[in-house]
Amino acid sequence: MSVGQDAWQLTLDGRDCVDMAVERIKMLEPPDGYVLAFSGGKDSIAVKRLADLAGVKYTAWYNSTTIDPPDLVAFIREHHPDVQWHMPQASFFRLLIKERFPPLRHIRWCCGHLKENHLNGVILTGVRAQESPRRKMRRMTEPCLKKGAHRVFVHPIIDWSEAEVWQFIKAQGMPYCSLYDEGFKRLGCLFCPMKPTADKERERARYPKYEHAFRLAFKRLWDFRQERGMTLERWADSDAMFEWWLLHDGHRSTKSQGELFFTEGGG
């Protein structure tokens, strides 16, 4: 009996999806075991269960961004106590001043600081091609091309659909973060530029204290830039800059984003 047939069967090109993913994980297992990149989202909990089914050695790491939804953080603590936590040297709000501009859809400095750079080895992830046009270009295994990086990525569910992920989670009876049942499509960092506007509006309504913290951070950023003569002409004040970032960043091109924060003599 295949791994998945006790509850249901997911097929891809005539083969059982779960068996395929398990075989991939087994086949590529490194001698020292995997480093499993764990976010607490649906894809990472699915991959973690698949690694358990495969019986491979791994250490799961959660990178605290300091701005993840508290519901997600509580879910990880309760249901995945074996996951190791990596705390950043500086919070998102401190990095906002250090970088001198907020993370933008095409210039996301936050990921490098808070989520990626400390992991090395063979990294097991929940990346799926269906998630975005950029991820559609990814392969099941790929080296990290960043200078000085010592990591290789393995994406065992790269060809799974979102529906297949949910079918696997529910057939396995796995707990998942309740935010999904409230209509959130993507979890992770609050107000992330990559999230749909509807999710960011839900976050604003659900976490008013976090919105207040973001507004205070943008006020500090505004003052920092103003004291140094940096570009601020587009916005009347820090609240206007925050509102633009929250709701309109996704509609800007890379060029126009850069022009807003980096003009000659102002960046």
LINDAMO-V504350 format. One line per field, one symbol per residue. phi: phi as a letter, one per 20 degrees, with the letter a starting at -180 (. if undefined). Layout:
# LINDAMO-V504350
phi=???
This chain:
# LINDAMO-V504350
phi=.fgeffdacdcblndfffgffffffffdffgenedefddnfgffffffffffffmeebcecdefemcfggffffffffdcfffeddeffcfgfffgffembffdgdcdfffffdcdfeecoeeecdfcfffagfffefdfcaffefgnecbcdcdfdgdeefffffffgffemefbfffffeofecdngfmggeefgffffffgfecfffgffffffffffgfffffdmegbffdfafffffffgfdcgfeefgffffffdcdgncd
